[in-house]
Amino acid sequence: MRALLVRVAVMVTVVVSLQIAASAQGVTDRPAPPVDEDHAVVLELGAAMDYERAERAVHGGGTFAFEVTPIENVLELEIGITAIHADGGVEVPLDLLFKKPWRFSPKFEFMIGAGPELVHSFGPDHGTFWGVEGVLDFMIWPTRNIGWYVEPGYEITFRDGAQHHGVGVSGGLLIGR
């Protein structure tokens, strides 16, 4: 798990360094968009915590996602993968969220989203199962292309004929292009 977090930290450092270097040199692959235009792609790199009600336990891990905007101001799609340490193993949810965005200013966005997830569990209770989740997404953009996000959520997963309910939160770095 530590090795995964170190790899994510190195990847974030490299991407941010390249972005800063390109901005400092004035190198861009396209003209700067108007301030009110949304990013074509947003990368999310961060930490995640999950609370499983049945286990009464908190589990931590890392997350990576990207968002695209197929319909401006109406729909954003987020595809994400998370690795969470749980029950002597690792659970890896892959999710697809459909989000409704509200852009209050160039520095602040809020979204409500929901969608399916597929979870694979490695460890003693290995297996693959599915679920659904809903999230609130708060994005803060101190600069045009670098920002922060916090995404609390609620999930219901279906495993071994039972429903499992959990709450979680992820947060971290945003990189917009």
Secondary structure by P-SEA (a helix, b strand, c coil): caaaaaaaaaaaaaaaaaaaaaaaacccccccccccccccbbbbbbbbbbbbccccbbbbbcccbbbbbcccccbbbbbbbbbbbcccbbbbbbbbbbbbbbbcccccccccccbbbbbbbcccccccccccccbbbbbbbccccccccccccccccccccbbbbbcbbbbbbbbcc
